[in-house]
Amino acid sequence: MKTVRILARQIGLVFKHGGYKRLLTAGNHWLWPGETAYVYEQGTPLQNPLCDLTVLLAYPEIAALLDVVEVNDHEIALQFESGRFQTILQKGRWAYWKGIKHYEYIKADLSQLAIPGSIDLVSLMPQPLSPFVRTYTVEAYEQGVLFIDWKFERLLSPGTYHWWKNSIPVHVAKVDTRQQQMEVSGQEILTKDKASLRLSFYLQYAVKNVVKALVENKEYDKQVYVSVQLALREYVGGLTLDELLDRKGEVAPYVLTKTAAKAAELGVDLRDGGLRDVILPGDMRDIMNQVLMAEKKAQANSIMRREETASTRSLLNTAKLMEDNEMLWKLKEMEYVEKIADKISTISVSSDGSMVDQLKQLFVRGRSRNS
């Protein structure tokens, strides 16, 4: 024989040949040959490999000391002690010895989507509830659309949303409600006079009706793109190349007006747009450059002819004045002499004295004429 000592706040169970025999409370107890004692602390789970829990609960003295929790399929139970979370119990039968610790339980039905308000997700997420919860976040600049079982449910404002994980399909579609820009680039278009060119157009827009954009239509942005593309082709195809180059500023207003109604059906508000580039093929670009050079040369020749005519007219007027006024003629001579003298640094004169007489005669003659 041997003895086993059960302390305060402990409970003992005696088994023999796999069958329950008796319950042991605090104190010293004798064990007969073939008997085995299992000692448990109060507040701990009942775990015994020799006997099923259902069999033990058939004994009233054991059932009175156990706190039993039944967790069904599609359920979990959150265990709390004095308001503090302890663990999550999944499906099955769980038993804890009563005594020092007092446990409380909150059951959750995972077959439903909504999470009860009694469950504090702030303290339990992301751990330990993350394996059982699906989470979606809608940013401050977004709006969301909730689909349950592939059916539209409701709109979601910015925030974080939680639902139980189960077999019910849940999908959240989100759209950015900020102003966005779309590039319609590389559009190969023929003008009215069969000139091939490539256009690049930009469009600024914002989603205003999320239900129209995400629920009533599929790929709203691609539909807006096609509408802008068709409006560009319609406008460019009705103009010759020269007309298009002269009226580039009218492209954006036309496209915005033409596509505004279609965009509204898609829940989109068009805000601005513009023609970014008009790219001509290499041969067409060379021809345009030649035409431009010819026009500029013609303009330059016309300007030169006007200037020559004005210069000739000015010279003619000056000549008439000089013909009628000998003093003006002499002043003009002196002006040219002064210009020539500015370019001469030194003058060497070699003469027999006759040059002085000639200069004297020149000035004397001029003075006598003036007199």
C-alpha positions in Angstrom: 0.0 0.0 0.0 1.1 3.6 -0.5 -0.3 7.0 0.5 -1.0 10.2 -1.5 -1.3 13.6 0.1 -3.9 16.1 -1.3 -3.2 19.7 -0.4 -5.7 22.5 0.1 -7.0 23.7 -3.2 -6.3 20.3 -4.8 -8.6 17.5 -5.8 -7.7 13.9 -6.4 -9.4 11.1 -8.4 -8.6 7.5 -7.9 -8.8 4.9 -10.7 -8.4 1.2 -10.8 -8.1 -0.8 -14.0 -9.3 2.2 -15.9 -12.4 2.7 -13.8 -13.2 5.5 -11.4 -13.2 4.6 -7.7 -13.5 7.6 -5.5 -12.8 11.3 -5.0 -10.0 12.6 -2.7 -10.2 15.9 -0.8 -7.4 17.6 1.2 -5.5 15.2 3.5 -3.5 11.9 3.4 -5.1 8.9 1.7 -4.1 5.3 1.3 -4.1 3.7 -2.1 -4.8 0.0 -2.5 -2.7 -2.1 -4.9 -3.7 -1.4 -8.5 -5.1 2.0 -7.8 -3.8 5.2 -9.4 -4.4 8.8 -8.2 -4.6 11.9 -10.4 -4.2 15.2 -8.5 -5.5 18.5 -10.0 -5.2 22.1 -9.0 -8.5 24.0 -8.6 -9.1 26.2 -11.6 -7.3 23.9 -14.0 -8.9 21.8 -16.8 -9.9 18.3 -16.2 -7.7 16.0 -18.3 -7.7 12.3 -17.7 -6.5 9.7 -20.2 -8.2 6.8 -18.4 -11.8 7.9 -18.5 -14.1 9.9 -20.7 -15.5 13.1 -19.4 -19.1 11.9 -20.0 -18.5 9.0 -17.7 -17.0 11.2 -15.0 -19.9 13.6 -15.1 -22.3 10.7 -14.3 -20.9 10.8 -10.8 -22.7 13.6 -8.8 -19.7 14.4 -6.5 -17.5 15.1 -9.6 -20.1 17.0 -11.5 -20.7 19.3 -8.5 -17.0 20.3 -8.6 -16.7 20.9 -12.3 -17.5 23.9 -14.4 -18.5 22.4 -17.8 -18.8 24.4 -21.1 -20.4 22.9 -24.2 -19.1 24.3 -27.5 -21.1 23.2 -30.5 -20.2 23.1 -34.1 -19.7 26.5 -35.7 -19.1 28.0 -32.2 -16.2 29.2 -30.1 -16.2 30.2 -26.5 -14.1 33.0 -25.1 -12.9 32.3 -21.6 -12.4 35.2 -19.1 -11.2 35.3 -15.5 -12.2 38.4 -13.6 -12.7 40.2 -16.9 -9.3 39.2 -18.3 -9.2 37.1 -21.4 -7.7 33.6 -21.0 -8.2 31.4 -24.0 -10.5 30.4 -26.9 -12.4 27.1 -26.6 -13.4 25.4 -29.9 -16.1 22.8 -30.4 -16.2 20.1 -27.7 -16.9 19.6 -24.0 -14.6 21.5 -21.7 -14.4 21.0 -17.9 -12.6 23.1 -15.3 -12.3 22.5 -11.6 -14.2 25.0 -9.5 -12.5 26.8 -6.7 -10.0 29.7 -6.6 -10.6 30.9 -10.1 -14.0 32.0 -11.4 -14.4 31.7 -15.2 -16.9 33.5 -17.4 -17.6 32.6 -21.0 -18.9 34.4 -24.1 -20.1 32.1 -26.9 -20.0 33.2 -30.5 -21.9 31.6 -33.4 -19.5 31.5 -36.4 -22.2 30.5 -38.8 -23.4 34.2 -38.6 -21.4 37.1 -40.1 -22.0 39.7 -37.5 -19.7 39.8 -34.4 -21.6 40.6 -31.2 -20.9 43.9 -29.5 -20.1 42.0 -26.3 -16.9 40.9 -27.8 -14.2 43.5 -27.4 -12.4 43.5 -30.8 -10.1 46.3 -29.8 -8.3 44.1 -27.3 -8.7 40.8 -29.1 -7.5 41.8 -32.6 -5.4 40.9 -34.3 -4.6 38.2 -31.8 -6.0 35.9 -30.7 -9.2 36.2 -32.8 -7.5 36.7 -36.2 -7.8 33.0 -37.2 -11.6 33.3 -36.8 -12.2 36.8 -38.2 -11.9 38.4 -41.6 -11.0 42.0 -41.7 -11.4 44.8 -44.3 -10.2 48.3 -44.1 -11.6 51.3 -46.0 -9.1 54.2 -46.1 -10.1 57.8 -45.4 -10.0 58.6 -49.1 -12.0 55.6 -50.2 -15.6 54.3 -50.2 -16.5 50.6 -50.1 -19.3 48.5 -51.3 -20.2 45.3 -49.3 -21.3 42.2 -51.2 -22.6 39.3 -49.1 -23.1 36.0 -51.0 -22.4 38.0 -54.1 -25.3 40.3 -53.5 -25.0 44.1 -52.9 -25.6 44.8 -49.2 -24.6 48.3 -48.4 -22.0 51.1 -48.7 -19.1 51.2 -46.3 -17.7 54.5 -45.1 -14.0 54.8 -44.1 -13.1 52.5 -41.2 -12.2 48.9 -40.3 -14.8 46.1 -40.5 -14.8 42.6 -39.1 -16.9 39.5 -39.8 -16.7 35.9 -38.7 -14.9 33.5 -41.1 -17.4 31.0 -42.5 -18.7 29.6 -45.7 -20.7 32.8 -46.6 -18.8 34.7 -49.3 -18.0 38.3 -48.3 -16.4 40.7 -50.7 -15.6 44.4 -50.3 -15.0 46.5 -53.4 -13.3 49.9 -52.9 -13.0 53.0 -55.0 -10.6 55.9 -54.6 -12.8 59.1 -54.3 -9.9 61.5 -54.8 -9.4 63.3 -58.1 -7.6 61.0 -60.5 -5.9 61.4 -63.9 -6.3 59.2 -66.9 -3.9 59.2 -69.8 -5.4 58.4 -73.3 -2.1 58.2 -75.2 -0.8 56.9 -78.5 -4.1 57.3 -80.4 -3.5 56.8 -84.2 -6.2 58.9 -86.0 -6.8 60.0 -89.6 -7.8 63.6 -90.2 -10.4 64.6 -92.8 -7.7 65.1 -95.4 -6.3 61.6 -94.6 -3.3 62.8 -92.6 -2.2 60.3 -90.1 -1.2 61.5 -86.6 -0.9 60.3 -83.1 -2.6 62.1 -80.2 -2.1 62.1 -76.4 -4.9 63.3 -74.2 -5.3 63.6 -70.4 -8.5 63.5 -68.3 -9.0 64.5 -64.7 -12.0 62.9 -62.9 -13.5 61.8 -59.6 -15.9 59.1 -58.7 -19.1 60.6 -57.2 -21.6 57.8 -57.2 -20.0 54.6 -55.9 -23.1 52.4 -56.5 -23.2 53.3 -60.2 -19.4 52.9 -60.5 -19.0 49.5 -58.8 -22.5 47.9 -58.7 -24.3 49.0 -61.8 -21.3 49.0 -64.1 -18.2 46.9 -64.6 -14.8 48.5 -65.0 -16.1 52.0 -65.1 -12.6 53.5 -65.8 -12.3 51.4 -69.0 -15.7 52.6 -70.1 -14.7 56.3 -69.5 -11.4 55.6 -71.5 -13.4 54.3 -74.5 -15.8 57.2 -74.4 -12.9 59.7 -74.5 -11.2 57.7 -77.2 -14.3 57.8 -79.5 -14.9 61.5 -78.8 -11.3 62.2 -79.9 -11.7 60.2 -83.1 -15.0 61.9 -83.9 -13.6 65.4 -83.5 -10.2 64.9 -85.3 -11.9 62.9 -88.1 -14.1 66.0 -89.0 -11.1 68.4 -89.4 -8.3 68.8 -91.8 -4.7 68.8 -90.4 -4.4 72.6 -90.8 -7.8 73.1 -89.1 -6.9 70.8 -86.2 -3.6 72.6 -85.6 -5.4 75.9 -85.6 -8.1 74.7 -83.2 -6.2 72.5 -80.8 -7.6 74.5 -77.9 -11.1 73.4 -78.7 -10.4 69.7 -78.5 -10.6 69.4 -74.7 -14.0 71.3 -74.3 -15.5 69.2 -77.1 -14.3 65.9 -75.5 -15.5 66.8 -72.0 -18.9 67.9 -73.3 -19.3 64.9 -75.5 -18.4 62.4 -72.7 -20.0 64.1 -69.7 -23.4 62.4 -70.0 -21.8 58.9 -70.3 -19.5 59.6 -67.4 -22.5 60.6 -65.2 -24.1 57.2 -66.0 -21.0 55.6 -64.7 -21.0 57.7 -61.5 -18.0 59.7 -62.6 -17.6 63.5 -62.6 -15.3 64.9 -65.3 -13.3 67.9 -64.1 -10.6 68.8 -66.6 -8.8 67.6 -69.6 -6.4 68.7 -72.4 -4.6 67.7 -75.5 -1.1 66.9 -74.5 0.7 66.0 -77.8 0.1 66.0 -81.5 2.7 63.8 -83.1 3.1 63.6 -86.9 4.8 60.8 -88.8 8.4 61.4 -90.0 7.6 62.2 -93.7 4.6 64.4 -92.7 6.8 66.2 -90.2 9.4 66.9 -92.9 6.8 68.3 -95.3 5.4 70.5 -92.6 8.9 71.8 -91.8 9.5 72.6 -95.5 6.2 74.5 -95.7 7.0 76.4 -92.6 10.5 77.3 -93.9 9.0 78.4 -97.2 6.5 80.6 -95.4 9.2 82.1 -93.2 11.4 82.8 -96.2 8.6 84.5 -98.0 7.9 86.6 -95.0 11.6 87.5 -94.7 11.8 88.5 -98.4 8.7 90.7 -98.1 10.1 92.4 -95.0 13.5 93.0 -96.8 11.7 94.5 -99.8 9.7 96.8 -97.6 12.9 97.9 -95.9 14.7 98.5 -99.1 11.9 100.5 -100.5 11.8 102.6 -97.3 15.6 103.1 -97.4 15.5 104.2 -101.1 12.7 106.6 -100.4 14.7 108.1 -97.6 17.8 108.5 -99.8 15.7 110.2 -102.5 14.3 112.7 -100.0 17.8 113.4 -98.7 19.1 113.9 -102.2 16.3 116.4 -103.0 17.1 118.4 -99.8 20.8 118.4 -100.6 20.2 119.6 -104.1 18.2 122.6 -102.9 20.5 123.5 -100.0 24.3 123.7 -100.6 25.1 124.1 -96.9 23.3 120.7 -96.3 25.5 119.2 -99.0 28.7 120.6 -97.4 27.6 119.3 -94.0 27.0 115.9 -95.5 30.5 116.0 -97.0 32.0 116.9 -93.7 30.1 114.1 -92.0 31.6 111.5 -94.3 35.0 113.1 -93.9 34.6 112.8 -90.1 33.7 109.1 -90.4 36.7 108.5 -92.7 39.0 110.4 -90.2 37.8 108.2 -87.3 39.2 105.2 -89.1 42.6 106.8 -89.8 45.2 107.0 -87.0 47.9 109.1 -88.8 48.2 111.1 -92.0 51.5 111.8 -93.7 51.5 114.6 -96.3 54.3 115.1 -98.9 53.9 118.1 -101.1 55.8 121.1 -102.6 53.4 123.6 -101.0 50.7 123.6 -103.6 48.3 121.5 -101.4 48.0 124.4 -98.9 47.0 126.7 -101.8 44.4 124.2 -103.0 42.8 123.9 -99.5 42.8 127.7 -99.2 41.0 128.0 -102.5 38.5 125.4 -101.5 37.4 127.1 -98.3 37.6 130.6 -99.8 35.4 129.5 -102.7 32.9 128.0 -100.3 32.8 131.2 -98.2 32.4 133.4 -101.3 29.4 131.2 -102.5 27.7 131.5 -99.1 28.2 135.3 -99.1 
